[in-house]
Amino acid sequence: VKAHPDRFAIMGRFNPEAADATSAIKTWKSQPGMLGMRFSFHIPVLQQPLIDGKFDWVWSEAEKLGIGLMILVPQNLVHVIDGVAARHPDLRIIMDHMALSSGKPEEETFRDFDKLLPIAKRSNVAVKASALPCYLNEPYPFSKIQGYAKRAFEAFGPKRLFWGSDWSRSPVPYRENVDMWLKDASWLKEADQEWVMGRGVCEWLGWKIP
């Protein structure tokens, strides 16, 4: 980010239980390249504080300070984030990876997919359709996973569904992560490609486009 400030930015990891947390959050976005915060609640030990409401003060402060959030939860906990979004209508939340969990059989990975879609009714919630080839062992153009992406697109719309590769752990070439959307997603209109492939997330987070 320091080397290429016009190309990269950060969604930083914030520790609500750190000794200086209440003061650190006040100046969070003044850090160079910092656009918001990213939270992972993908395993039980990390989920309990969320369920218990121990981080509620963070959501309140983030809303006041205009700090956007990216949050990863399994699909059976999307209702918890829905409650957060309802209580804090000015808090911008992005649901990471369509709330999918890695390393599980297909039937388990997508069993609760329908639990993601209702949160689309919250205008302050968007979704990242990122790292999708990680969740199904299928060849390009990933027809099955595209089916789920299409359903998320229909729920959230082009301005609230954001592409991402998660390239550092991608099992397929970067080019395939791009082409599955630009060349083989027949359901994605050309007019919507710009929003899904970058403009949407930039505008959502206030990231100035060069």
Residue pairs with C-beta under 8 A, 6 or more apart in sequence:
1 8
1 9
1 10
1 32
1 33
2 32
2 33
5 32
5 33
6 210
7 210
8 33
9 33
9 34
9 35
9 205
9 207
10 31
10 33
10 34
10 35
11 35
11 36
11 37
11 38
11 68
11 70
12 28
12 31
12 34
12 36
12 37
12 38
13 37
13 38
14 21
14 24
14 25
14 28
14 37
14 39
14 58
15 21
16 49
16 54
16 55
16 57
16 58
17 49
17 54
18 24
21 58
22 57
22 61
25 58
25 61
25 62
25 65
25 67
26 61
26 65
28 34
28 37
28 65
28 67
29 35
29 36
29 65
29 66
29 67
35 68
35 205
35 206
35 207
36 67
36 68
36 69
36 70
36 92
36 205
37 58
37 62
37 67
37 68
37 69
37 70
38 69
38 70
38 71
38 72
38 96
39 55
39 69
39 70
39 71
39 72
40 46
40 72
40 96
41 47
41 50
41 71
41 72
41 73
41 74
41 77
42 72
42 73
42 74
42 101
47 73
47 77
49 55
50 73
50 77
50 80
51 77
51 80
56 84
59 69
59 84
59 87
59 88
59 91
60 88
61 67
62 68
62 69
62 88
62 91
63 88
63 90
63 91
66 206
68 92
68 93
68 94
68 204
68 205
68 206
69 91
69 92
69 93
69 94
70 93
70 94
70 96
70 128
71 81
71 93
71 94
71 95
71 96
72 95
72 96
72 97
72 99
73 80
73 81
73 95
73 99
74 99
74 101
74 112
75 99
75 100
75 101
75 111
75 112
75 113
75 115
75 116
76 112
76 115
78 95
78 99
78 115
78 116
78 118
78 119
79 115
81 93
81 95
81 119
81 125
82 118
82 119
82 122
82 125
84 91
84 93
85 91
85 93
85 119
85 122
85 124
85 125
86 122
88 124
89 122
89 123
89 124
90 124
91 124
92 124
92 126
92 204
92 205
93 122
93 124
93 125
93 126
94 125
94 126
94 127
94 128
94 162
94 201
94 204
95 116
95 119
95 125
95 126
95 127
95 128
96 128
96 130
97 128
97 130
97 131
97 135
97 166
98 113
98 116
98 127
98 128
98 129
98 130
98 132
98 148
98 149
98 152
99 115
99 116
99 127
100 109
100 110
100 135
101 108
101 109
102 134
102 135
106 136
106 144
109 135
109 136
110 135
110 148
113 148
113 151
116 127
116 152
117 151
117 152
117 155
119 125
120 127
120 155
120 156
120 160
125 160
126 156
126 160
126 161
126 162
126 200
126 201
126 204
127 152
127 156
127 160
127 161
127 162
128 162
128 163
128 164
128 201
129 149
129 152
129 153
129 161
129 162
129 163
129 164
129 196
130 162
130 163
130 164
130 165
130 166
131 164
131 165
131 166
131 169
131 170
132 142
132 145
132 148
132 149
132 177
132 180
133 142
133 145
133 170
133 171
133 172
133 176
133 177
133 180
134 166
134 169
134 170
134 171
135 145
136 142
136 144
136 145
138 144
138 145
140 172
140 176
140 179
140 180
140 184
141 176
141 179
141 180
141 183
141 184
142 180
146 180
146 184
146 185
146 187
149 161
149 185
150 185
150 187
152 161
153 161
153 187
153 188
153 196
158 192
158 195
158 196
158 200
159 195
159 200
159 203
160 200
160 204
161 196
161 200
162 196
162 200
162 201
162 204
163 181
163 196
163 197
163 198
165 174
165 177
165 178
167 174
167 177
170 177
178 197
181 188
181 193
181 196
181 197
182 193
182 197
188 196
198 209
199 209
201 207
202 208
202 209
